Amino acid sequence: MTSTQSLTKILKTDTEGRIRTPKEDREALLALYDQGSMSGRSFASAHGLRYSTFMGWLRRRRISGPSDPSTPLFREVTLAPTEAAGLVVELPMGVRVRLERVDQIPVIAALSRHLHEASC
């Protein structure tokens, strides 16, 4: 393709006018998300997706299992320093909690397990 040519892709819509994302495009975006360190909200925003739509894709993949068995259930993220004390932990189903004391770890771990079981 030359620099003067443009790529045209026909986007299908459902009966309510919402754009339908082809399965291969969804899988490519989910694979890209798995490789990065962005939060779900940041990733969705950066790629022009509605956050609720992107979380639905993640939930459906979690329920059916990842297509790649080597895809981890948890991933390492890099945290940017914030002015507020504590650590914000993002749990399943988009829940965020602030960890301010070490004695909160068991409570947050139990909440994480409960949310994970509820999402399955």
C-alpha positions as CSV (number, residue, x, y, z in Angstrom):
1,M,0.0,0.0,0.0
2,T,1.4,3.4,-0.9
3,S,1.2,6.4,1.4
4,T,-1.6,7.9,-0.7
5,Q,-3.8,4.8,-0.3
6,S,-5.9,4.5,2.8
7,L,-7.1,1.4,4.6
8,T,-10.9,1.1,4.6
9,K,-12.7,-1.3,6.9
10,I,-16.4,-1.7,6.9
11,L,-17.7,-1.8,10.5
12,K,-20.8,-3.8,11.1
13,T,-23.4,-2.5,13.5
14,D,-26.2,-4.3,15.5
15,T,-29.9,-3.3,15.4
16,E,-29.2,-0.5,17.9
17,G,-26.4,1.0,15.9
18,R,-23.6,-0.2,18.1
19,I,-20.4,-1.1,16.3
20,R,-19.6,-4.8,16.3
21,T,-16.0,-5.7,16.8
22,P,-14.9,-8.8,15.0
23,K,-13.6,-11.7,17.2
24,E,-10.1,-11.5,15.8
25,D,-9.9,-7.8,16.6
26,R,-11.2,-8.4,20.1
27,E,-8.6,-11.2,20.7
28,A,-5.8,-8.9,19.3
29,L,-6.8,-6.1,21.7
30,L,-7.0,-8.6,24.7
31,A,-3.6,-10.0,23.8
32,L,-2.2,-6.4,23.7
33,Y,-3.8,-5.7,27.1
34,D,-2.2,-8.8,28.5
35,Q,1.2,-7.7,27.4
36,G,1.0,-4.2,28.9
37,S,0.8,-2.7,32.3
38,M,-2.2,-0.4,31.9
39,S,-5.3,-0.6,33.9
40,G,-8.5,-1.7,32.2
41,R,-9.9,1.8,32.2
42,S,-6.8,3.3,30.8
43,F,-6.4,0.7,28.1
44,A,-10.1,1.0,27.0
45,S,-9.7,4.8,26.8
46,A,-6.5,4.6,24.9
47,H,-8.0,2.3,22.3
48,G,-11.4,4.1,21.9
49,L,-13.4,1.4,23.7
50,R,-16.2,1.9,26.2
51,Y,-14.9,0.7,29.6
52,S,-18.0,-1.5,30.2
53,T,-17.6,-3.1,26.8
54,F,-13.9,-3.9,27.4
55,M,-14.7,-5.3,30.9
56,G,-17.4,-7.5,29.3
57,W,-14.8,-8.9,26.9
58,L,-12.5,-9.7,29.8
59,R,-15.3,-11.2,31.9
60,R,-16.4,-13.5,29.0
61,R,-12.8,-14.5,28.4
62,R,-12.3,-15.3,32.1
63,I,-15.5,-17.4,32.2
64,S,-14.6,-19.3,29.0
65,G,-10.9,-19.4,29.8
66,P,-8.1,-17.7,27.8
67,S,-7.4,-19.0,24.3
68,D,-3.7,-19.2,25.2
69,P,-3.2,-21.4,28.3
70,S,0.0,-19.5,29.1
71,T,-2.0,-16.3,29.7
72,P,-1.6,-15.5,33.4
73,L,-4.6,-14.9,35.6
74,F,-2.6,-12.1,37.4
75,R,-0.1,-9.8,35.8
76,E,2.6,-7.6,37.1
77,V,1.9,-3.9,36.9
78,T,4.1,-0.9,37.4
79,L,2.7,1.6,39.9
80,A,3.2,5.3,39.4
81,P,3.9,7.2,42.7
82,T,0.9,9.1,43.9
83,E,0.6,11.9,46.5
84,A,-1.9,9.9,48.5
85,A,-0.6,7.3,51.0
86,G,-1.3,3.7,50.4
87,L,-1.6,1.3,47.5
88,V,-4.6,1.0,45.2
89,V,-5.3,-2.6,44.3
90,E,-7.5,-3.4,41.3
91,L,-9.5,-6.5,41.9
92,P,-11.8,-8.6,39.6
93,M,-14.9,-7.0,38.2
94,G,-13.3,-3.5,38.2
95,V,-13.3,-3.1,42.0
96,R,-10.5,-0.9,43.4
97,V,-9.5,-0.8,47.0
98,R,-6.9,1.3,48.8
99,L,-4.5,-0.6,51.0
100,E,-3.2,1.7,53.7
101,R,-2.0,-0.8,56.4
102,V,-0.4,-4.2,56.3
103,D,-3.1,-5.8,58.4
104,Q,-5.6,-5.1,55.5
105,I,-3.9,-7.6,53.2
106,P,-6.0,-10.7,54.4
107,V,-9.2,-8.7,54.0
108,I,-8.3,-7.6,50.5
109,A,-7.2,-11.2,49.6
110,A,-10.5,-12.6,50.9
111,L,-12.4,-10.0,48.9
112,S,-10.4,-10.8,45.8
113,R,-11.2,-14.5,46.1
114,H,-14.9,-13.8,46.6
115,L,-15.1,-11.5,43.6
116,H,-13.2,-14.0,41.5
117,E,-15.6,-16.8,42.5
118,A,-18.6,-14.5,41.8
119,S,-17.3,-13.7,38.3
120,C,-17.0,-17.4,37.3
